[in-house]
Amino acid sequence: MTLTELTALELLREMEAGSATAVEVTTAFLDQIERHDQQIGAFLRVDRDAALARAGDVDRRRRAGEKLGPLAGLPVAVKDNICVAGEPTTCASKMLEHYRPPYNATVVEKLLAADAVLLGKTNLDEFAMGGSTENSALGVTRNPWDTTRTPGGSSGGSAACVAASMAPVAIGSDTGGSIRQPAGLCGVTGLKPTYGRISRYGLVAFASSLDQIGPLTRTAADAALMLETLAGHDLHDSTSADAETPSFTQSLDQPLANLRIGVVREHFGEGLDAEVEASVREAVRVYESLGATVVDVSLPHGKYGIAAYYLVGSSEASSNLARYDGAHYGYRTDEQAMRAELDAERKAAVQAGRDPEAIDSPLVRMYRRSRAEGLGDEVKRRIMLGTYALSAGYKDAYYVKALQVRRLIRNDYDAAFQQVDLLAGPVSPTPAFPLGEKTEDPLAMYLVDLYTVGANLSGVAGISVPCGFSSGGLPIGLQLQAPPLAEDRLLRAAHMFQQTTDWHTRRPSL
């Protein structure tokens, strides 16, 4: 087995045993990126020299007997909406194409403190808005299992690079399913922790009350390692949870006795692909064979989840992205051309007897053109939707109503978790869909988040683990959800499944 086929924990054991150096491990993944990323498009930037220099430093310190962090020498890819000091952080947008933050996100600081090696930045839907990574202004990412199909989104680059063995671990963000859905479509493990479990400081905000950073890995055991490295209260993020971080890796092998799993009846209705349903139901039977009790549960307000999510998320996005106007932050239009155009319009207005003051001021025109040229269609669509939902006369009918529905959805989860320990169901209604299939139909694209948005609206934890393949050879994911701060239970259940099945060990042919 080559180095790029090993899990994160296996790689760390190899390096600790002296069977491989950090430079050898990093070189193996960099070479894999060079061989295959032109075809996949998972990365927006790879800094080979910096990665090898850092790996060499880890090797030197290991040889010197210095104490090393828990990820010493482990290559990690980072989604390009997470700030790395001095490195481009584009959010896959023309608006931030040349932005280099002067500081590290807290998760990046934690990765560096743990002696991880940063490989590069991964592609995403622009500002994390999308379910296919086709909305990136900097290139499309393809699914390693079938390059005519989407890897999912918005963390499509992070999922694809782990699936294609170009990184053992990648960091993503999940606003409505953006870790779990691409993990499901690419056949890797994706963890969306409880809201606040990992600091969002340094994550470029999309929807602040929904965004959550989490890892994409090959196994639940690797996800446990990453969570205990990245979790914890952060004074830079007032929304981070002031809760103890358990040792998730230490409890991973402890059996979950008397496990009660709830199967959400609303997740098995119209629109669910038959092969996805069969794989998920077979996964539930695996848990039954391990002694779990399966209970039928209902989340009755889940049918309003997509509508509530897109109102809340878009409203927050319209506020968060207001700063990108060419004056405060981001891309600025060609001012000379803009002023020439404006002067011509004013002159024409005077000649026509119209009031030239009715035309934009130079500042307003600069804002308008900068945002029109710097932002993509999906981002504009959500800003317009959110601005409308927050506008005078409509706020109570849309935004406030969506918040009320959000509360009802959380109440459903609380009631369900009174009956069961975990919820089980599909991640996505279908396996990976063809590139371009849904780009002209935004509502169809929004429905790919049908089963995942509830966890973000209610703040609970969720994980996607591979549970089968379609007849066309495409991965299918099982979603498990747990109450807030119950990640130990979630990870132990996912680990139980992966100890019994081998879906997570399969790799695409590239």
N, C-alpha and C positions, 0 to 999 in steps of 0.2 A: 504493500500500500504506500502511495506517495505522500509527501507531507501535506499537499493540498487536499487530500481526502480525509485527513484526520479532523476530529472535533477540536474545539478550543482546549478542553481539559486534557485531551490526548497530546496536543502540541505542547502544552505547559509541562506535562510529565516528561515528554521527550527532552525538552530543554533542561529541566531540572536534573534529569538523569545523565545529562551530558551526551545523549545520543544525537542531538542536533543543536546547532547554535541559533541564536536569534537572527543572525545574518543569513544563514541557510534557509530558515523558515521564511523570512521576509523575501528573500530572493525567489523562492519557489512561487509565492503568491504574485510577486511582481511579474515574473515570467508568464504566469498563467494569464494575467491581465494583458500583457503584450500580445499573447497568442490569440486571445478570444474577445477582447473588449471592442475591437473594431466592428465585430459582428453583433455584439450584445448592446453596447452603448450604456453600460451601467455607471461608468464614472464620467464626471465632468472634469476632474483634474486628478492626476497622480504625480506625486513628487518622489521619484525613485531615489534621488540622491539624499534627500532629507530622511526618508524612511530607512535607508541603509545606514546612514550616519547614526541615527538613533538606535537601530538594532546593534550596531557595532559598539555603541556606548554601553548598552545593556550587557553585551558579552564581556566587555572589559570589566565592568563592575562585578559580574558574576565570577569571573576568574580571580578577581581581587578579594573575593569572599564578602563583599558588601551585602547588606540586607536589601532585597529587592521587593517590589510590589507584587500583588497577587496576579497581575497580568504581564509579568516581565517577559518582554520579547514577543507578545502576542499581536499579530497584525489586526488592525481594526479599521473599517471604513466608516465614514461619517456622512450622514445626509447633508446636502448643501444648503439647508436652512438653519444650520447650527454653527455658531461663530467659532472660528479658529483664528487666533490673533495673527494678523499679517497675511493671512491666506484669503483668497477670494471666497466670498460667501454670497452666492448669486441668487439663491432661491429659484434657480432656473428661469430667471426673468431678465429681460433687457433692462428693466428698471434698476437692478442692482448688479449688473454684469461686471462692473469695475469696483465694487465695494470690497474693501479689505478692513474688517473690524479691528480695532486696537486692543481687543481683549478676548479672552477665551470664555466660552460658555462653561457653566459649572460642570457639566458632564465631561467636557474636554479636559478641564483641570483635573477631574477625578481619573480620567483615563491616563493622563500624563503622570499623575501621582502614583498610579498603579503600574507604571513602567510599560504601558502598552505602546505599540508602534503604529502611528497613524499612516495609513496607506494613501488616503486621498478622500475626495468629496464625491458623493454619489448623486445621480440625477433624480429628479422628482417632477411632479406636476407643478407648474408655476405657483409659488407661494403655498404649496401643498394643497392646491385646489384641483382635485380630479381623482379619478379612479382607474387610470390606465397609463400614466406617465406619458401621455401623448400631448399634454398641454405644456410641456417644457418648451421654453423659447430657445433652448440650446441643444435640442436633439431628442430623438425618440429612443426609449429603451425597449429592447425586445425580450420576450420570454425565452430563457435558455432551453426549455423543453420543446418549443416550437417557435422559431423566430418570426413566423408570420402572425404571432399572437402577442397580446399585451402581457406584461408582467404584473398588471394591477397597479394601483397607485394609492396615495401619492408616493409612498416609499418604494417605488418600483425599482429604482437603481440599487437600493440597499438589499432588497429581496433577490434581485437577479444576480448580484455579485456573490452572494452566499450560495445560491443554487448552482452557479457556474464555477464554484470552487475558486473564485478570485479573492475571497476573504473568508476567514472562518467565522467572523462576527461583523455585523454592521449595526450602526445606530440609526434609528428612524424616529419619526414622530407620527402620532395617531390622533387625528381630530374627529374622524367619524368612522374609522376602520383602516386608516392608512398604514398601519403596520400589519394588522391581522389579515386583511384582504389580499395584499400582494404576497404575504407569506403563504397563504392558502393556495394562490394561483401558481406559485413557484415551488411549492413542495418543501418549504423550510418552516422553522418554528418562529413565531412572532408573538412577543409579549407586550400587551398594553397594560402597564401597571395602573393601580388606583390613581385617580387624579391627585396630584400633589406628592406622590411617593418619590418621584425624581424631580429635581429642580428644573424649571423651565427657563432659568436665567441664561440668556444667550441664545435661546431658540427664537428665531424671527417670528413674531406673533402673527397668527392667522385668526384664530378664535380663542381668546384667552381663557375662557371658562371650559373649553373642551380639549385644548391641546395637551398632549402628554408624550414625553420622550420615552422610548423603550428599545430593547434590543431585538435584532433578528439573528437567529443562530441555527445550528443544525439540530440541536437537541434541547430538551427542557433543562437538562443538567447545565448546559452552557448558559442558558437564559438565567438560571438561578445564580450562577457565578457573576454574570454581568449585573444583575439586579442588586446583589449585595455590594457590588463595587460602586454602583452609581447612585443608589438610593440615599436618602437622608435629608434632614432639614437644612435649609439654606437661607441665611440672612438676606441674601440678594433677591429672594423670591418669597414674598409674603404669603403666597398661596401654597408653598411647599408644606407638606405635613410634618408637624413636630411629633413624630412617632419613632419608636425604636425600630432599627433595621435588624431583623433576625438574621441568623446565619442560614440562608436558604439552602446552601449546599450541604450543610451538616444534617439537615432534617429530611433531605430529599429521599433517602432510602427507607424512611420510617413508614410502615404500612398504614394506609388509611382505613381503619376498621369501621365497619358500619356506615360506609359511605352511601349517602343518598344523592342520587343524580336526578335532576328535574329535566324532562324533555318538554320544551316549550311547544305547545300544540300549534300556535300561530306561525311557527317557523317551518311548518311542513304543509303549506297550502299551495295555492295557485302560483305558478311562476318558478317553482323549484324544479330543477332538472332531475330527471328520474335517477340518473346514475349518481348524482350528488346525494340524493335522499338515501339510496341503497347503501352507499359507503358510510354515511353518517349513522344510519340505523345499525349497520354492522359494528361500527365502533362502539355504540351504546351496548350492544350485545357482548362485546369484549369486556366492558366494565361489569356487566352482569356475571360473566363467567369468573370474574375476579372477586365476586362477592358483594358487589354494589347492589343497592336497591334502586330501581328505576321508578320514578313517579311522574305522572302526567301533570304538568303545571300550565298556568296561563299567564300571559302578560297582555291583558286586554287592550291597553292603550298603546301597545307597540305599533299598531297600524297607523298611528299618527306620528311615529318617530321621524320618518323622512321629512315630513312637512315642518315639524318643530325644529329639527336639526338645521334645515336650510334657512329657516327664519332666524334662529338664534345665531348660527355660525356666520351667516351673511351680514347680519347686523353688526356683530363684533368685527368682522373683516372690514366693513365700510368705515369703521372708526379707526381700527389699527392701521389700515393702509392709507389713511388720509395724509400721513406725513410724507408720502412719496409724491412730491409735487414738483420736483426739479429745483426748488428753492431750499427747502429744509433738508431733504434727502433725495438721492436717486438721480436717474437720468434727466438731463435737461435738453430740451429741443435746441436746434440751431437758432440762436437768438437773432443773428443777422438776417437770416431768411424770414424768420417770424416777423421781425419789425418791418421788413420790406413789404411783406404781404399785408400787414396791418395798415401801413401808410397808404398802400394802393387802395385798400378798401375804404379808408376814410376819405381819400381824394375823390373816389367814385361816388361816395355818399354826398359829398358837398356839391359835386357837379350835378347830381340828380335831385338836389334840393332836399335831401334827407339829413337828419341830425347825426353828425359823426360821433357825438358823445354816446349815442345808443350802441355803438360798437364796443367790443371789449377794450379795457385798458391794456397796456402792454403786460402788466403783471398777470392779469386774469388770462390773457391769451397764452402767456408762457405756461401757466398752470395747465390750461386745457390741452395744449399741444404736447407738453411733456408727458402727461398721463395717457393721452391718446396713443402716443408713439411708444411709450415705455411699458405699457401693460397689455397683456394678451386678452383675448375675447372672454375666456371663462372668468378671469379675475374681474374684468369690467362688468360681466353679467352679475356676479355676486355682489359687487359694490353697489350696483344700481338696485338690486333686490333689497339689500340691507338698508340702503339709504331710504328707499320707499317705505320699508317696514317701520323705520324709526321716525318718519316724518310726521309733522303735526297733523292731527286728524286721522292718522292711520295707526299710530303706535299702539293704542289699546286694542284695536281689532286684530293686529298681526303680532307685534313683538310681545306685548304683555300676554296675549292669548297663548303664544308659543311657550312662554315661561310657565304658565299655568299647566299646560300639557306636560312640560318637562317634569314638573312636580308630581303629576299623576303617574308618569312613567317610573320615576324613582320609587313612588309608593308601591307600584307593581313589583319592582325588584325586591323591596323590603319584605313584602308579603310572601313572595316566592322563597326567599331565603329563610323564612320562618319554617318552611316545609322541607327544604332540601339544602345540601351543602354546596352543590354546584349546579349550574345550568349547562346543558349540552345541546348543540345544534349545528347547523351548517355555518360556514363563514360567508360564503358567496352563493347566490342562486345558481350559478353555472360555473363550469371550469373556465379557464382563460379564453376570452373571446378574441376574434380576429382584430388586428389593428385596423382602425378606421370604421369598425362596425357601428360604434355608438357616437362618433364624434359630431355627427349632424343632429343628434337627438339628445340634448342635455338631460331630459327627464329620464330616458332609458339609462343613461350613465349614472344618474343619481341613485337609481334603484339597486345598483351593485352594492350599495352600503346598507341595504335593507335590514340585514341581521346584525350589523355591527354598531350602528349609531346609538343604540340604546345604552351601551356601556359608557359612551362618552357623555350622553345626556344625564346619566345617573351617577357617573363617577366611579363605577365599579371596575374591577380588574377583569381582563379577558386574555385568552391565549389561543392562537391557532396552531394546530399540530397536523402534520400530514396523516391522512386516514384512508387513502386509496387513490386509484387512478381511473380515469374514464377509459372507455373502449378506444379512444383516440390517443391514449398515452399521456393525458394531461393530469397533473396532480389535483387532488381534492382535499380540502381542509376541514378539520373538526374544530369547532369553537367551544371552548369551555369558559364559563364566566363565574366569578366568585365575588362575595361581598367585599366592601372596601377594606383594604389592608389585610386581606386573607390570601395573599400571594403564596404563602407557604403551602396552603392547601391546594391551590391551583397548580403550582409547580409539581407537587408530589403526585397529584392525579395525572398530570401530563406525563410525568416520568414513568408512572405505573404503566400507562398505555404504551410508551415507547420501549419499555422493558419486555413487553409482550408481543409487539408488532415490529415490522421492519420497514414500514413505509418511509420513515425519516432517513433511512440509510441509502436510499436509491438516488442516483445521480443522472443528470441528462447526458446524452452523447453529444459532444461538441466537435 
